[in-house]
């Protein structure tokens, strides 16, 4: 083998070895798992906490879930960040003895915003739809229209559009004495009355007809008595003269005055006798005591 052949063979070996080394590095890079790229964290902008109560308004209808029930009411989650208070007095227009008689925990209900206290972040709720008149809206002296639903011996009950009927006492049916309610009102009659008293806690409403057109007239005054002249039988030919008529009337007046004076004397004597008897009794008791 010539020296030229030896150099050619050596170069070939070097080239082949370099190729094998490069292939091994490529295979190693292929087998090596790719490095994980770091995920960039998204920046979340935190807004300052605001009171959601500000977006509510009085009279708004909202849906809620009863979270807790107490003796005085229920707390309702309406999604405003703070539970609203549903007081027992706002459960119905009629009297409610127990909160659980109307709502239960976990129950979904429709309520209305009654009041908002933005400074204290408090919400008051009601189950009574806006515009519904309640006993708390009544004022003494207010005129109302009602239908007589029941009559009793002491008065009448009227439906004035509330859950509880109002009472019209027989003493309030007129300025004077009224013997029976039936003398003034009748069952089913529609009348106008005035509010004379309101007790929201007891649910009582008192009415009066005094001063109104439907009230009974005043019967306290004594009725006037008209005396008819005595009938005198006489012939047509013997008609009395004007002088005779005047004389007869004078005699009648004298008789009346005499009877009045006579009764007065009897009454005076009776009073004097009673006084004497009382004085005598006092003297007798005094003497017995000293003896």
Secondary structure, DSSP 8 states (H G I E B T S, - for coil): --HHHHHHHHHHHHHHHHHHHHHHHHHHHHHS-------------------GGGG--TT-EEEEEEEEE-SSEEEEE-SSSS-EEEEGGGS-SS--S-GGGT--TT-EEEEEEEEEETTTTEEEEESS-TT---GGG--TT-EEEEEEEEE-SSEEEEE-SSSS-EEEEGGGSBSS--S-GGGT--TT-EEEEEEEEEETTTTEEEEE-TTSTTSB----S--------------GGG---HHHHHHHHHHHHHHHHHHHHHHHHHHHHHHHHHHHHHHHHHHHHHHHHH-
